[in-house]
Amino acid sequence: MNDEGVTVDCGRCVLRGISCADCVVGALVDAPRPVEWDETEWRAVQALSDGGLVPELRMTPLRRTFRDKAA
C-alpha cells in the first residue's frame, strides 16, 4: 500500500480462482476490474478483517522474472 491507498487487480493475482472465496474482495464486491480503496477505506477493510468480520486480502500479484540472455 502507498500513502494514497491500495489498488487490487484480481486479473493480476496468482490466487485468482483458487482463493477468491476466502478474499475480502470477493466478500465485499464483485471485482471484474481493479478495485481502488483510499487510505481510509483500506484501514476500514483491514479493521473488518482484523475483527474477523470479513476475510483478509489474499491478492498475490504476478511477478515477472527476467532471465539473463547469453550474447
LODRENDO-514052 format. One record per residue: residue number from 1; residue in one letter; x, y, z of N, C-alpha, C in turn. Coordinates in steps of 0.001 Angstrom, whole numbers, plus 500000, padded with zeros to 6 digits. Layout:
{NUM,"A",{X,Y,Z},{X,Y,Z},{X,Y,Z}}
...
***
This chain:
{1,"M",{500836,498829,500000},{500000,500000,500000},{500885,501239,500000}}
{2,"N",{500451,502255,499312},{501148,503538,499365},{500286,504520,500148}}
{3,"D",{500738,505769,500270},{500007,506763,501054},{498651,507105,500451}}
{4,"E",{498456,506801,499190},{497212,507152,498511},{496158,506067,498628}}
{5,"G",{496517,504863,499046},{495567,503772,499149},{496117,502510,498525}}
{6,"V",{495227,501685,498082},{495627,500398,497508},{494757,500105,496294}}
{7,"T",{495355,499507,495286},{494630,499046,494111},{494749,497529,494051}}
{8,"V",{493629,496861,494008},{493604,495407,493921},{493151,495045,492521}}
{9,"D",{494023,494388,491771},{493708,493966,490408},{493637,492448,490392}}
{10,"C",{492442,491919,490493},{492244,490472,490552},{492808,489767,489319}}
{11,"G",{492842,490452,488194},{493375,489871,486968},{494871,489622,487024}}
{12,"R",{495563,490240,487983},{496994,490042,488129},{497341,489211,489366}}
{13,"C",{496358,488545,489961},{496565,487774,491185},{496776,486301,490851}}
{14,"V",{497844,485717,491392},{498124,484305,491130},{497144,483385,491861}}
{15,"L",{496416,483911,492838},{495441,483107,493570},{494030,483221,493001}}
{16,"R",{493891,483923,491884},{492576,484105,491264},{491972,482745,490934}}
{17,"G",{490750,482551,491377},{490055,481294,491138},{490357,480236,492184}}
{18,"I",{491456,480395,492900},{491854,479428,493924},{491386,479889,495299}}
{19,"S",{491602,481161,495605},{491292,481687,496938},{490297,482830,496923}}
{20,"C",{489578,483003,495841},{488631,484123,495752},{487573,484077,496850}}
{21,"A",{487105,482892,497199},{486073,482775,498219},{486576,483182,499596}}
{22,"D",{487890,483131,499789},{488492,483496,501069},{489123,484879,501039}}
{23,"C",{488799,485701,500060},{489405,487020,499905},{488379,488106,500198}}
{24,"V",{488831,489171,500837},{487933,490271,501188},{487281,490890,499951}}
{25,"V",{487969,490906,498838},{487386,491495,497630},{486143,490707,497222}}
{26,"G",{486243,489392,497236},{485096,488570,496905},{483961,488692,497906}}
{27,"A",{484312,488943,499174},{483296,489080,500216},{482565,490421,500139}}
{28,"L",{483269,491467,499705},{482679,492809,499710},{482159,493278,498366}}
{29,"V",{482859,492925,497303},{482473,493421,495977},{482683,492342,494929}}
{30,"D",{481984,492461,493835},{482230,491626,492670},{483209,492417,491821}}
{31,"A",{484437,491936,491672},{485510,492761,491109},{486034,492250,489768}}
{32,"P",{485312,492485,488688},{485849,492091,487391},{486970,493010,486919}}
{33,"R",{487092,494186,487541},{488155,495132,487197},{488828,495577,488489}}
{34,"P",{489918,496269,488409},{490624,496661,489636},{489748,497450,490617}}
{35,"V",{489948,497174,491887},{489256,497863,492971},{490255,498822,493587}}
{36,"E",{489842,500067,493781},{490719,501052,494397},{490106,501519,495703}}
{37,"W",{490891,501419,496781},{490479,501915,498079},{491434,503016,498488}}
{38,"D",{490902,504144,498979},{491796,505169,499504},{492264,504716,500893}}
{39,"E",{493129,505502,501519},{493723,505086,502793},{492673,504814,503868}}
{40,"T",{491667,505662,503950},{490614,505498,504960},{489818,504221,504711}}
{41,"E",{489460,503987,503455},{488719,502769,503114},{489559,501523,503397}}
{42,"W",{490847,501587,503050},{491723,500445,503260},{491854,500127,504755}}
{43,"R",{491975,501146,505576},{492050,500926,507031},{490754,500305,507546}}
{44,"A",{489625,500723,507009},{488339,500139,507403},{488272,498667,507015}}
{45,"V",{488722,498344,505815},{488743,496949,505358},{489652,496118,506259}}
{46,"Q",{490813,496659,506603},{491726,495942,507490},{491102,495740,508875}}
{47,"A",{490397,496737,509385},{489741,496618,510691},{488670,495527,510655}}
{48,"L",{487888,495490,509585},{486886,494434,509441},{487537,493059,509409}}
{49,"S",{488641,492944,508688},{489366,491682,508599},{489979,491297,509946}}
{50,"D",{490616,492267,510603},{491223,492001,511913},{490181,491561,512937}}
{51,"G",{488958,492052,512796},{487874,491690,513696},{487185,490389,513334}}
{52,"G",{487601,489779,512239},{487021,488507,511828},{485688,488633,511108}}
{53,"L",{485337,489848,510688},{484053,490051,510016},{484107,489764,508524}}
{54,"V",{485276,489913,507923},{485487,489590,506503},{486843,488910,506383}}
{55,"P",{487061,488151,505309},{488376,487540,505120},{489440,488596,504853}}
{56,"E",{490701,488229,504974},{491796,489138,504664},{492001,489236,503155}}
{57,"L",{492734,490238,502745},{493074,490383,501330},{494053,489275,500965}}
{58,"R",{493714,488476,499990},{494537,487337,499589},{495334,487605,498316}}
{59,"M",{495200,488782,497742},{495847,489057,496467},{497359,488854,496556}}
{60,"T",{497862,488075,495624},{499293,487855,495466},{499609,488188,494023}}
{61,"P",{500222,489367,493761},{500436,489783,492374},{501413,488885,491636}}
{62,"L",{501147,488761,490350},{502082,488050,489483},{503405,488798,489470}}
{63,"R",{504486,488070,489480},{505795,488698,489388},{506480,488144,488156}}
{64,"R",{506973,489032,487368},{507680,488616,486168},{509148,488435,486490}}
{65,"T",{509706,487396,485968},{511149,487184,486134},{511793,487281,484768}}
{66,"F",{512907,487911,484739},{513632,488061,483501},{514938,487306,483616}}
{67,"R",{515210,486473,482653},{516456,485710,482651},{517499,486438,481818}}
{68,"D",{518697,486403,482303},{519776,486979,481516},{519998,486107,480291}}
{69,"K",{520098,486744,479171},{520333,486008,477929},{521805,486105,477562}}
{70,"A",{522340,484978,477191},{523748,484974,476754},{523851,485636,475398}}
{71,"A",{524878,486416,475239},{525075,487129,473981},{525656,486240,472930}}
***
